Amino acid sequence: MGEKNETVNINVLIAERLYPLKVTKSDEEKVMNAVNLVNEKIKQYQQLYDGKDKQDYMAMCLLNFAVEHVNLQHNTQQSDRLLEEKITELEEVLSGASK
């Protein structure tokens, strides 16, 4: 009878290090997908930049995801502005047509 908002304890392995987490049951799959994504990105950096410390790979991974996040925020803001402009244009057309 588990609720989606109930929390569960999970252990995730990132860069061969175990991290205990408490997450909502509804987020567990998303967290595990994110862990897999992080580990894949770390593997890519290990292949590209051989001989670095695991901390370096994790920092590279973190920076990569942060840049992606900033780009997504920027794109979302641009999309929101374009949508607002189109709504304003539509409102002007509709208000002109009702006169």
HELIX and SHEET records of a PDB file:
HELIX    1   1 LYS A   25  ASP A   27  5                                   3    
HELIX    2   2 GLU A   28  LEU A   48  1                                  21    
HELIX    3   3 LYS A   54  ALA A   97  1                                  44    
SHEET    1   A 2 THR A   7  ILE A  14  0                                        
SHEET    2   A 2 ARG A  17  THR A  24 -1                                        
END                                                                             
